[in-house]
Amino acid sequence: MKNEEINKVMIELKRASKSRGQIIWATLADELDKTKRSRVSVNLSKINRHTEEGDIVVIPGKVLASGKLNHAVTIAAYDFSESAKQKISKANGSAKTYNELLSENKELKNIKLLK
């Protein structure tokens, strides 16, 4: 049986995909539909290598604190380790849930999906 919280998040992501016409949200929901063991964990070092200042990144799983983050990025993920949140904040970035990112009034473009 799946976690109720993940089910709610997946429903919101699929809704956002339809209403905004952005397939990335449906793809993210599909990635979250995997078993917990199959979900992605991404280290900050990978995010640092594949992003630039001001990028918006979504992670279909958990963000871990291994490595450095040298620039400010907005990262949305299902979960963050506490030390990852601290490092993101130290780099003047922001760690958000998917719903927090979707609820922002600005139009989200050029979102990167890392896994």
Summary of the structure (lengths in Angstrom):
residues: 115
radius of gyration: 13.5
end to end distance: 23.9
largest distance: 39.3
contacts: 339
relative contact order: 0.19
helix: 45%
strand: 23%
